Amino acid sequence: MTHNDVDEEILKQWTRRLSQALQILDLEVDNHLMLNVADEAARAISPMAAPITTFVVGYAAGLAAANSATASHAAIARAADVVIAVCQQPAGENPNETGWVNTAQ
């Protein structure tokens, strides 16, 4: 997903505002990565899949992080990689046919 510097700044401010409102201190969000994950899910599955996918990535990162910023970044990157890989599989492929070994957090 492409966006310009104005969009980038708007997203950066929104992320900061939202994380402060949710009392998540010192949260650094990789907006570019999250936009890529959302875009991949929207393209491969449906536009409605984008927000659900980013939620699941965040949830997986939260479970894996255990209050560690380093673990959180690694969990987000791993979850994003898994989402993109699943989105790039052929439409008819599912875990019952081929198995998604090594995709769990």
N, C-alpha and C positions, 0 to 999 in steps of 0.2 A: 504494500500500500504506500503510495507516495503522498507526501504532504510538504508544505513549505515551512519556512522559518516561523511564520506567524502561527500556523497550526501547532508547530512544535512547542512554541512558548505557551500557547493556550493550554495544551495538554500538560505541560510541566506545571503550570500554575494550578490547574484543576487537580492534578495528582497530589500536589502539596496540600491544597485546601482540603481535599477529601481525606487524606491520611491524617491531617491534624484534627479534623472533625471526628474521625473514628479513633482518635488518640493512639495512633500508630506512630511512634516517634522514630525519627531518622530513617524513614522508609525511602529507599531509592528504587524507583520503578524504571525498568527498561521499556519505555513506551514503544520504541521501534520494534523490539522483539514481540511485545504483546499485540501490536498492530499487525505484524506479520503472521502471528499465530491465528488471530481473528480473521484476517483476510484469507488465509489458507483454508480454514474451516468453512467460511462463507462460500468460497469458490468451489470447494470439493463436495460440500454437503448441502448447505442452504444458508442464506443470510441469517436465518434465525439461529444457526449453530454457533455463530461468532461469540455472542455474549456468554452462552452456556459453556463453550470451550474455554474461554479465558477464566471463567469462574472455576471450572474444574482444575485448570492449571494452577490457579492461586490456592485452591483448597489442598491440592497435592503438595504444593510447596509449603503450605502452613503445617501440614502433618509431618513432613520430612524435616522441617526446619528446627523444631524443638528449641525455639528462642535463640537460634544462632543465625546471624546475618550471612555468614559464609555458606552455611548449609542451605539457607533460603535461596540464595543466588544459584547454587548448584542444582537445587530441586526445581527451580523455575526453568533453568536451561534444559534439564533432563526432561521435564514434562513437556516443554515446548517442542523438543526434538521428537518425542513420542507422538505428539499431536500431528506434527507435520508429516511424519512417516505414515501414520494411519491415514491421513487425508490423501496421501499420494498413492495409496493402494487402489487397485481396481475396484470399481463400485460393488461388484459381486463378492469380493473377498471379505471374509469375516473370521473371527477367532475360532469358530467351530470347524472351519475348513483347514486353515493353515496354522492356527495357533499364533499368539502374539507373545512369544517367548521373550523374556528380558524387557518387557515394557512396563512392568509394575515398578512402583517407586521403591 
